[in-house]
């Protein structure tokens, strides 16, 4: 096969597994406490204030991959490729690229007109440093696992060698997993880089300040290679109480509210000064079942549990009926390899569920516990608790801190967990691999699931160049999981955002990730 230069590629999604990050943070932010209420009007504005409920843990793109942090640092750091809100790929720091016929070498031609925010020129050496830094980080393994080495060909050409051909790899080059950082700034700043990355990126905005517990501020990089942004100052304000965020938006104290409470959404929609946006995300909430722990090692028990749940009732209880979409698979319908035959969950049939429990030797049910974190997932746990009680399974609910949850789930300390996972890129492989591969047992395969056919198909499709063959394998993998029930998909989250209706260029996507340089008044 001849090598071809590529200017665009198929769709991808930007996302994130909500992971813990470096807890060290401090800093100051002289502008963060100001209110947008004093702005004289839309025509004079050059600032945007964005409200979100949780503060970032770190602004180091290679050592923190939580959603709340990505929203901020994706504007400070560029990648070689850029994905738009519709998932289409476009040149960014790379002008173009080619993939070798065997799929093992990705060669990128880099732009020559790019400088870091501190004035240093951007070169292939920065790509090599950044990629090798990502390859050494446990937070970036989703993107770097297939990567073997990075070679500088010249100042504006870099080649990435893979250990094995992996079809989704190109999409990973558009993510912040593989964002480009300035080696000198990173090494000079040391541990403080995570809380003060000023000057280290090539992005449209530069870090300006962080007032802990209040806000993070960015200012425009007016030397940005794409041109000066219309919005000169961007403030990410932390408002933990969701209803307080809605009040701030309606009063004009903030301009964008990300993921408002579903309780507040109807009122926001009725406000003529606001625009409300919704999109189905790639994030699937699910009940993880440890298939090695009795009685959950019995397929009939897992079938009974699946039939005990009315997913519409669950969504009503957890997210007021508007924050989720029922599903029979953890692969999003927007992802490559999705099986449309699994759009619907197991049928709700509590009488058949009771029969299955009796057939499994549990006519009177049994006792167990569901582990979860607080918030929406606690509501999900309570919905499962009520549904299981109706068929005789008495489930206690253990609410734990986030760190304890991940540790317990990875070690199998409890058989049932209310979990969630997203995919990156928009492909069935990452989420199936993370949740159900034998190689992720003890990390993100909380079900401790191992099916030989599933595992063989997983490995085969990862090395398959033919898209249709890959799609068939991914669909078959989902069918295996549907029958084996190592987990019960609860719903796909719905992404919701609201903004001042005068704000232009804002477009919601799967995870409320967006580039601020697309905004204007």
C-alpha positions as CSV (number, residue, x, y, z in Angstrom):
1,X,0.0,0.0,0.0
2,X,1.3,3.5,-0.9
3,X,1.8,6.0,1.8
4,X,-0.7,8.8,1.7
5,X,-0.6,12.3,3.2
6,X,-3.7,12.9,5.2
7,X,-5.3,16.2,6.0
8,X,-8.4,14.9,7.8
9,X,-9.6,11.8,9.3
10,X,-12.7,10.1,10.6
11,X,-14.5,11.2,13.8
12,X,-13.3,11.1,17.3
13,X,-14.6,12.0,20.6
14,X,-13.0,14.0,23.3
15,X,-13.4,12.5,26.7
16,X,-12.4,11.5,30.0
17,X,-12.3,8.9,32.5
18,X,-12.7,10.8,35.8
19,X,-9.4,9.9,37.4
20,X,-7.7,11.2,40.5
21,X,-4.8,13.6,40.0
22,X,-2.0,15.2,41.8
23,X,-3.6,16.8,44.9
24,X,-1.0,19.6,45.3
25,X,-2.4,23.0,44.4
26,X,-2.2,26.6,45.4
27,X,-1.8,29.9,43.7
28,X,-3.5,33.3,43.3
29,X,-5.9,34.7,40.8
30,X,-6.4,38.5,40.9
31,X,-9.3,38.6,38.5
32,X,-11.2,35.4,39.6
33,X,-13.5,37.0,42.1
34,X,-15.0,39.6,39.8
35,X,-18.6,39.4,38.5
36,X,-19.7,39.7,34.9
37,X,-22.8,41.6,36.1
38,X,-20.9,44.9,35.7
39,X,-20.2,44.4,32.0
40,X,-21.8,47.2,30.0
41,X,-23.4,45.0,27.4
42,X,-22.7,42.3,24.8
43,X,-21.1,44.6,22.3
44,X,-18.4,45.7,24.8
45,X,-17.6,42.3,26.3
46,X,-14.3,40.5,25.8
47,X,-14.5,38.2,28.8
48,X,-16.4,35.0,29.5
49,X,-17.1,33.4,33.0
50,X,-17.8,29.7,33.0
51,X,-19.3,27.9,36.0
52,X,-18.6,24.3,36.9
53,X,-19.2,22.4,40.1
54,X,-15.7,20.9,40.8
55,X,-12.3,22.4,40.9
56,X,-9.5,20.9,38.9
57,X,-6.9,18.8,40.8
58,X,-4.1,19.7,38.5
59,X,-3.4,21.5,35.2
60,X,-0.7,19.1,34.0
61,X,-2.2,17.4,30.9
62,X,0.0,14.3,31.3
63,X,-0.7,13.7,34.9
64,X,-4.4,14.5,35.3
65,X,-7.2,13.3,33.1
66,X,-10.3,14.5,34.9
67,X,-13.0,16.2,33.0
68,X,-13.0,19.4,35.1
69,X,-9.3,19.9,34.4
70,X,-9.4,19.0,30.7
71,X,-12.0,21.8,30.2
72,X,-9.4,24.3,31.4
73,X,-6.1,23.1,30.1
74,X,-7.3,22.0,26.6
75,X,-7.3,25.8,25.9
76,X,-3.7,26.2,27.1
77,X,-2.1,23.3,25.3
78,X,-2.4,22.2,21.7
79,X,-2.1,18.7,20.2
80,X,-0.8,17.8,16.8
81,X,-4.4,17.3,15.5
82,X,-7.6,19.1,16.6
83,X,-11.1,17.7,16.9
84,X,-14.1,20.0,16.4
85,X,-17.3,19.7,18.3
86,X,-18.6,17.2,15.8
87,X,-15.6,15.0,16.2
88,X,-14.0,15.7,12.8
89,X,-10.2,15.9,12.8
90,X,-8.2,18.9,11.5
91,X,-4.5,19.9,11.3
92,X,-3.3,21.7,14.4
93,X,0.4,21.8,15.3
94,X,0.9,19.2,12.6
95,X,0.2,20.6,9.1
96,X,-0.3,17.1,7.8
97,X,0.6,13.5,8.4
98,X,1.1,10.1,6.8
99,X,0.6,6.5,8.0
100,X,2.8,3.8,6.7
101,X,1.3,0.9,4.8
102,X,1.7,-1.5,7.7
103,X,0.1,1.0,10.1
104,X,3.2,1.0,12.4
105,X,4.6,4.5,11.7
106,X,2.9,7.9,11.9
107,X,4.9,10.7,10.5
108,X,3.9,14.3,11.2
109,X,5.0,17.5,9.4
110,X,4.9,20.3,11.9
111,X,3.9,24.0,11.5
112,X,6.9,26.4,11.4
113,X,5.0,29.5,12.6
114,X,4.3,28.4,16.2
115,X,5.7,29.6,19.4
116,X,5.1,28.7,23.0
117,X,3.5,31.3,25.2
118,X,6.9,32.1,26.7
119,X,8.2,32.9,23.2
120,X,10.2,29.7,22.6
121,X,9.9,28.2,19.1
122,X,7.9,25.0,18.8
123,X,10.0,22.1,17.3
124,X,9.9,18.3,16.8
125,X,12.1,18.0,20.0
126,X,9.1,19.3,22.0
127,X,6.9,16.6,20.5
128,X,9.4,13.9,21.4
129,X,9.7,15.2,25.0
130,X,5.9,15.6,25.4
131,X,5.1,12.1,24.0
132,X,7.8,10.4,26.0
133,X,6.5,12.2,29.1
134,X,3.0,10.9,28.3
135,X,4.3,7.4,27.7
136,X,5.8,7.4,31.2
137,X,2.6,8.5,32.9
138,X,-0.1,6.1,34.1
139,X,-2.7,8.7,33.3
140,X,-2.0,8.5,29.6
141,X,-1.8,4.7,29.0
142,X,-5.1,4.7,27.1
143,X,-3.4,6.7,24.3
144,X,0.2,5.5,24.7
145,X,-0.1,1.8,25.1
146,X,0.5,1.0,21.4
147,X,3.3,3.6,21.1
148,X,6.9,2.2,21.0
149,X,9.2,5.2,20.2
150,X,9.3,8.8,19.0
151,X,12.0,9.9,16.5
152,X,12.9,13.4,15.5
153,X,13.6,13.4,11.7
154,X,14.3,17.1,11.6
155,X,13.2,20.3,13.4
156,X,9.7,20.1,11.8
157,X,9.2,16.3,11.3
158,X,8.6,13.6,13.8
159,X,7.8,9.9,13.5
160,X,6.0,7.8,16.0
161,X,6.5,4.1,15.9
162,X,3.8,1.7,17.2
163,X,4.3,-1.7,18.8
164,X,1.4,-3.0,16.8
165,X,-1.0,-1.5,14.2
166,X,-4.0,0.1,16.0
167,X,-6.7,1.7,13.9
168,X,-8.0,4.2,16.5
169,X,-4.5,5.6,17.2
170,X,-4.7,8.6,14.9
171,X,-7.6,10.0,16.9
172,X,-5.5,9.9,20.1
173,X,-3.2,12.5,18.6
174,X,-6.0,15.0,18.9
175,X,-6.5,14.5,22.7
176,X,-4.8,16.2,25.6
177,X,-3.3,12.8,26.5
178,X,-0.7,13.8,23.9
179,X,-0.7,17.6,24.4
180,X,2.5,19.4,23.7
181,X,4.4,21.1,26.5
182,X,7.6,23.1,26.8
183,X,10.3,21.0,28.4
184,X,12.2,24.0,29.8
185,X,9.1,25.4,31.6
186,X,8.0,22.0,32.9
187,X,11.4,21.1,34.3
188,X,12.1,24.6,35.7
189,X,8.7,24.6,37.4
190,X,9.0,21.1,38.9
191,X,6.1,20.2,41.2
192,X,4.6,23.6,40.8
193,X,4.0,23.0,37.1
194,X,0.7,21.3,38.0
195,X,-0.6,24.5,39.6
196,X,1.2,27.1,37.4
197,X,1.7,26.0,33.8
198,X,2.1,29.6,32.5
199,X,4.1,29.8,29.3
200,X,4.3,26.0,28.8
201,X,1.7,25.7,26.0
202,X,1.1,26.9,22.5
203,X,-2.7,27.2,23.0
204,X,-5.0,30.1,22.5
205,X,-5.0,30.9,26.2
206,X,-2.3,31.2,28.8
207,X,-2.6,30.4,32.5
208,X,-3.1,33.7,34.5
209,X,-4.0,32.6,38.0
210,X,-5.6,30.1,40.3
211,X,-7.5,31.1,43.4
212,X,-8.0,27.9,45.2
213,X,-11.6,26.9,45.7
214,X,-12.8,29.9,43.7
215,X,-11.6,30.1,40.1
216,X,-9.0,29.6,37.4
217,X,-8.2,32.4,35.0
218,X,-6.7,32.4,31.5
219,X,-5.8,35.3,29.3
220,X,-5.6,35.3,25.5
221,X,-2.3,34.3,23.8
222,X,-2.3,37.2,21.2
223,X,0.5,35.5,19.4
224,X,-1.6,32.4,18.8
225,X,-0.8,30.9,15.4
226,X,-4.6,30.7,14.5
227,X,-5.0,34.4,15.3
228,X,-6.0,36.5,18.3
229,X,-9.1,35.2,20.1
230,X,-12.1,37.5,20.4
231,X,-12.4,36.6,24.1
232,X,-9.5,38.0,26.0
233,X,-10.2,36.7,29.5
234,X,-11.7,33.3,30.4
235,X,-12.6,32.6,34.1
236,X,-13.6,29.1,35.2
237,X,-15.5,29.8,38.4
238,X,-16.1,26.9,40.9
239,X,-19.7,26.8,42.2
240,X,-20.1,23.5,44.0
241,X,-23.9,23.9,44.6
242,X,-25.6,23.3,41.3
243,X,-28.7,25.4,42.1
244,X,-26.3,28.3,43.0
245,X,-24.8,28.0,39.5
246,X,-28.2,28.3,37.9
247,X,-28.9,31.5,40.0
248,X,-25.5,32.9,39.0
249,X,-26.3,32.3,35.3
250,X,-29.8,33.9,35.5
251,X,-28.5,36.9,37.4
252,X,-25.6,37.4,34.8
253,X,-22.8,36.6,37.2
254,X,-21.7,33.8,34.9
255,X,-22.1,33.4,31.1
256,X,-22.0,29.6,30.8
257,X,-23.2,27.0,33.2
258,X,-21.9,23.4,32.6
259,X,-23.9,20.4,33.7
260,X,-26.7,22.2,35.6
261,X,-28.9,20.2,38.0
262,X,-31.6,18.4,36.1
263,X,-34.0,20.0,38.6
264,X,-33.1,23.4,37.3
265,X,-33.2,22.7,33.6
266,X,-36.9,23.4,33.0
267,X,-36.6,26.8,34.6
268,X,-33.5,27.6,32.6
269,X,-35.3,26.6,29.4
270,X,-38.1,29.0,30.2
271,X,-35.8,32.0,30.6
272,X,-35.8,34.0,27.3
273,X,-32.4,35.4,28.0
274,X,-30.7,31.9,28.1
275,X,-30.0,29.1,25.6
276,X,-30.0,25.5,26.9
277,X,-28.1,22.8,25.0
278,X,-28.3,19.0,25.3
279,X,-26.3,16.1,23.8
280,X,-26.0,12.4,24.6
281,X,-22.5,11.7,26.0
282,X,-20.3,8.7,25.6
283,X,-20.3,8.2,29.4
284,X,-22.1,5.1,30.5
285,X,-23.2,4.5,34.1
286,X,-23.4,0.8,35.0
287,X,-23.6,-1.7,37.8
288,X,-20.4,-3.7,37.9
289,X,-20.8,-7.3,39.1
290,X,-17.8,-9.4,40.3
291,X,-18.5,-12.6,38.4
292,X,-16.0,-14.6,40.5
293,X,-17.9,-13.9,43.8
294,X,-20.8,-16.2,44.8
295,X,-23.7,-15.9,44.2
296,X,-22.9,-13.5,41.3
297,X,-20.8,-16.2,39.6
298,X,-24.2,-17.8,38.7
299,X,-25.5,-16.5,35.4
300,X,-29.1,-17.0,36.4
301,X,-28.6,-14.6,39.3
302,X,-27.2,-11.9,37.0
303,X,-30.0,-12.5,34.5
304,X,-32.5,-12.0,37.3
305,X,-30.9,-8.8,38.4
306,X,-31.0,-7.5,34.8
307,X,-34.7,-8.2,34.5
308,X,-35.4,-6.6,37.9
309,X,-34.5,-3.1,36.7
310,X,-36.8,-0.7,34.9
311,X,-34.3,1.7,33.4
312,X,-36.8,4.4,32.8
313,X,-37.7,4.4,36.5
314,X,-34.0,4.4,37.3
315,X,-33.4,7.5,35.1
316,X,-36.4,9.2,36.6
317,X,-35.0,8.6,40.2
318,X,-31.4,9.5,39.5
319,X,-31.5,12.3,37.0
320,X,-35.2,13.4,36.9
321,X,-36.0,11.5,33.8
322,X,-34.0,14.0,31.5
323,X,-30.4,13.3,32.2
324,X,-29.9,9.9,30.7
325,X,-30.7,7.5,27.9
326,X,-31.4,3.7,28.5
327,X,-29.0,1.2,26.8
328,X,-28.2,-2.4,26.5
329,X,-24.5,-1.9,25.8
330,X,-21.7,0.3,27.2
331,X,-20.7,1.3,23.7
332,X,-22.3,4.6,22.6
333,X,-24.4,4.6,19.5
334,X,-22.1,7.4,18.3
335,X,-19.1,5.2,18.6
336,X,-17.5,3.0,15.8
337,X,-18.5,-0.6,16.2
338,X,-21.8,0.1,18.1
339,X,-24.3,-2.7,17.8
340,X,-27.8,-1.2,17.2
341,X,-29.4,-4.5,18.1
342,X,-28.4,-3.8,21.7
343,X,-30.0,-0.4,22.0
344,X,-32.6,-1.6,24.4
345,X,-31.7,-3.0,27.9
346,X,-32.9,-6.4,29.2
347,X,-36.7,-6.4,29.4
348,X,-38.2,-5.4,32.7
349,X,-39.8,-8.6,34.1
350,X,-39.7,-8.9,37.9
351,X,-41.8,-12.1,37.8
352,X,-39.3,-13.9,35.5
353,X,-36.5,-12.5,37.7
354,X,-38.0,-14.2,40.7
355,X,-38.2,-17.5,38.8
356,X,-34.6,-17.3,37.8
357,X,-33.5,-16.7,41.4
358,X,-35.4,-19.7,42.4
359,X,-33.8,-21.8,39.6
360,X,-30.4,-20.6,40.8
361,X,-31.2,-21.9,44.4
362,X,-32.3,-18.6,45.9
363,X,-36.1,-18.7,46.2
364,X,-36.0,-16.3,49.1
365,X,-33.3,-14.1,47.7
366,X,-30.1,-13.2,49.5
367,X,-28.2,-10.3,51.2
368,X,-25.5,-8.2,49.5
369,X,-24.1,-4.7,49.4
370,X,-23.7,-2.1,46.7
371,X,-20.7,0.3,46.9
372,X,-20.9,3.8,45.5
373,X,-19.8,7.4,45.9
374,X,-22.2,10.2,47.0
375,X,-24.3,12.3,44.6
376,X,-26.0,11.0,41.5
377,X,-24.5,7.6,41.8
378,X,-25.9,7.2,45.3
379,X,-29.4,7.9,43.7
380,X,-28.6,5.2,41.1
381,X,-27.6,2.8,43.9
382,X,-30.9,3.5,45.7
383,X,-32.9,2.8,42.5
384,X,-31.1,-0.6,42.2
385,X,-31.7,-1.3,45.9
386,X,-35.4,-0.8,45.5
387,X,-35.7,-2.8,42.3
388,X,-33.6,-5.7,43.7
389,X,-35.6,-5.7,47.0
390,X,-38.8,-6.4,44.9
391,X,-37.4,-9.7,43.8
392,X,-36.0,-10.7,47.2
393,X,-32.4,-9.4,47.0
394,X,-31.7,-7.2,50.0
395,X,-28.9,-4.8,49.1
396,X,-27.3,-2.5,51.6
397,X,-25.6,0.7,50.2
398,X,-22.1,1.6,51.2
399,X,-21.2,5.2,50.4
400,X,-17.4,5.8,50.4
401,X,-15.0,8.5,49.3
402,X,-13.8,8.5,45.7
403,X,-10.3,7.2,46.4
404,X,-11.7,4.3,48.5
405,X,-14.2,3.5,45.8
406,X,-11.5,3.1,43.1
407,X,-9.2,1.1,45.4
408,X,-12.0,-1.2,46.5
409,X,-13.3,-1.7,43.0
410,X,-9.8,-2.5,41.6
411,X,-9.2,-5.0,44.4
412,X,-12.6,-6.6,44.2
413,X,-13.4,-5.8,47.9
414,X,-17.1,-5.7,47.1
415,X,-19.0,-7.6,44.5
416,X,-21.3,-4.7,43.3
417,X,-20.2,-1.2,42.4
418,X,-22.1,1.7,40.8
419,X,-19.5,2.7,38.2
420,X,-19.1,4.7,35.1
421,X,-16.8,4.8,32.1
422,X,-16.3,6.8,29.0
423,X,-14.6,6.0,25.7
424,X,-11.8,7.7,24.0
425,X,-11.8,8.0,21.0
426,X,-15.3,7.4,19.6
427,X,-14.6,3.8,19.1
428,X,-15.9,0.7,20.9
429,X,-12.4,-0.6,21.6
430,X,-11.3,1.6,24.5
431,X,-14.4,1.2,26.7
432,X,-14.7,-2.5,26.1
433,X,-11.0,-2.9,26.8
434,X,-11.1,-0.8,29.9
435,X,-14.2,-2.4,31.5
436,X,-13.9,-6.0,30.4
437,X,-10.5,-7.1,29.1
438,X,-8.5,-9.7,31.0
439,X,-5.6,-7.3,30.9
440,X,-7.4,-4.7,32.9
441,X,-8.5,-6.9,35.8
442,X,-7.2,-5.2,38.9
443,X,-7.4,-1.8,37.4
444,X,-10.6,-0.9,35.6
445,X,-12.2,-4.3,35.0
446,X,-14.2,-4.3,38.2
447,X,-16.2,-7.4,37.1
448,X,-13.0,-9.5,37.1
449,X,-14.5,-10.8,33.8
450,X,-12.5,-13.0,31.5
451,X,-14.1,-14.6,28.4
452,X,-11.7,-16.3,26.0
453,X,-13.7,-15.5,22.8
454,X,-14.2,-11.9,23.9
455,X,-10.4,-11.6,24.6
456,X,-9.4,-13.1,21.3
457,X,-11.8,-10.8,19.3
458,X,-10.4,-7.8,21.3
459,X,-6.8,-8.6,20.3
460,X,-7.7,-9.4,16.7
461,X,-9.7,-6.2,16.0
462,X,-7.0,-4.1,17.5
463,X,-4.7,-5.2,14.7
464,X,-7.3,-5.4,11.9
465,X,-7.0,-2.7,9.2
466,X,-10.3,-3.5,7.5
467,X,-13.0,-1.3,9.2
468,X,-15.8,-3.7,8.5
469,X,-14.0,-6.6,10.0
470,X,-13.3,-4.5,13.1
471,X,-16.9,-3.4,13.3
472,X,-18.1,-7.0,13.2
473,X,-15.7,-8.1,15.9
474,X,-16.7,-5.2,18.1
475,X,-20.4,-6.0,17.7
476,X,-19.8,-9.7,18.5
477,X,-17.9,-8.6,21.7
478,X,-20.9,-6.6,22.8
479,X,-23.2,-9.5,22.1
480,X,-21.0,-11.8,24.3
481,X,-21.2,-9.2,27.1
482,X,-24.9,-8.8,26.8
483,X,-25.3,-12.6,27.3
484,X,-22.7,-13.0,30.0
485,X,-23.9,-9.9,32.1
486,X,-20.6,-9.0,33.9
487,X,-22.2,-5.6,34.3
488,X,-25.6,-4.0,33.8
489,X,-25.6,-0.8,31.7
490,X,-27.7,1.8,33.5
491,X,-27.8,4.7,31.1
492,X,-25.7,7.0,29.0
493,X,-25.4,10.4,30.6
494,X,-26.9,13.4,28.9
495,X,-24.6,16.4,28.6
496,X,-26.4,19.7,29.4
497,X,-25.1,23.2,29.3
498,X,-26.8,26.7,29.4
499,X,-25.5,30.1,28.4
500,X,-26.3,33.7,27.8
501,X,-28.2,33.6,24.5
502,X,-26.0,36.5,23.2
503,X,-22.9,34.4,23.4
504,X,-21.8,33.2,19.9
505,X,-19.9,30.0,18.9
506,X,-20.8,27.9,21.9
507,X,-21.8,24.4,21.0
508,X,-22.3,21.6,23.5
509,X,-20.7,18.3,22.7
510,X,-20.5,14.9,24.5
511,X,-18.6,16.1,27.6
512,X,-19.0,19.9,27.7
513,X,-15.5,20.2,26.3
514,X,-15.0,23.2,24.1
515,X,-12.4,25.7,22.8
516,X,-12.9,29.2,24.2
517,X,-11.3,30.7,21.1
518,X,-14.5,29.8,19.2
519,X,-16.5,32.1,21.4
520,X,-17.5,35.7,20.8
521,X,-20.1,38.3,21.8
